[in-house]
Amino acid sequence: MSHLFNVAHTLRMLVQKERSLDILKVSRERGRGCPVPPATLPVLLPWPQGKVMASMFYEASTRTSSSFAAAMCRLGGSVVSFSEATSSVQKGESLADSVQTMCCYADVLVLRHPQPGAVELAAKHCRKPVINAGDGVGEHPTQALLDIFTIREELGTVNGMTVRCRGAGGCGHPSCPPREVPAAVGWMIAWERSSPWKRDGLKLL
């Protein structure tokens, strides 16, 4: 996990400073060696240029859907969007059928679905990698990784911490990371459930 976060930190710095995720190009322009350890390169390369990501969101989403799409575009790939409202789901097409169809057009699928376990089910019907972008009150692993990465960037470590998770009941997403994550980094989890915060008539979730 530490290696993964080191890679993420490098990519974050490139986006902030260079506005580019092409590490080798940036290195050549600077006239010096690659800014990441050689052992890291197999993880980062080859770039997904020419690859297609299918974005399948059965729930409304702003940050998750946009962040996946932006990341794929920055890496040189492209995105095909799937909308439940305008797809054959309206004619009764099942999740399995939709996934099988979309995997014919894409190299990787990003799926959000309100039903817990839906992503695992979809993966069984897909020949391409499926990324879990949230399955209702089940899990949201990419958000969990981002949360841990943010803590690491701000505090310098994520090991051996006590973390308080505060979430609004009924918001549709888990307020804590998947159970595997706290065990991996030695976290103690303190749970706190509350209603959505309100201020000036606006919900603050």
C-alpha positions, 0 to 999 in steps of 0.5 A: 500500500505504501508503494501505491501511495508513493505512485499516487503522490508522484502523479499528484505532483505532476498534475499540480506542477506540470499539468501532465501525467507523462513522466518520461516526457517531463523528464526529457524536457527537464533534461534529467532522469525520471522523477520516480524510482525505476521500480515504479515505472512498471506500475505506471507504464504503459500509459492507457493511450487508445484505451477506453473506459466505460463509465456505468453509473446507476446513481447520480454522481458528480465527484466520483464519475467526474474524477474517473473520467478526468483521470482517464483523459489525463492518462491519454484514454477516452471515456464512454458514458452509460446512462441508466435513464437513456439505455436499454435498462428502460426496456428491461435489460438486466445489469448482467446484460448491460455489463456484457454489452459495455465490455465489448466497447471498453477496456475497463468498466467503472460501475456504481450501483445502489444494490450492495454486491452489484459490482461483484455480480457484474464482474462475474459477467464481464471479461474486462476489469471492473472497478467498484465506484460504490455499491449502495451501503456496501463498499466504496473502495476507491473513496476509501483509498483516497481518504487514506491517501489524503490523511497520509499527505496531510499527516505524513502517516496512516499507521496506528491511528484512531479514526472517527467516521461520521456519516449521515444515515440514509445517504446511500454510502458507507461512512467508513472504509472497507473492513480490510483497510483498517486492518491493513494500516492498524486503525482503530475505528470510532463510529458516529452516525448523524443526520445530514447537517443543515445550514441556511436551508442547505444540506451539508453532507 
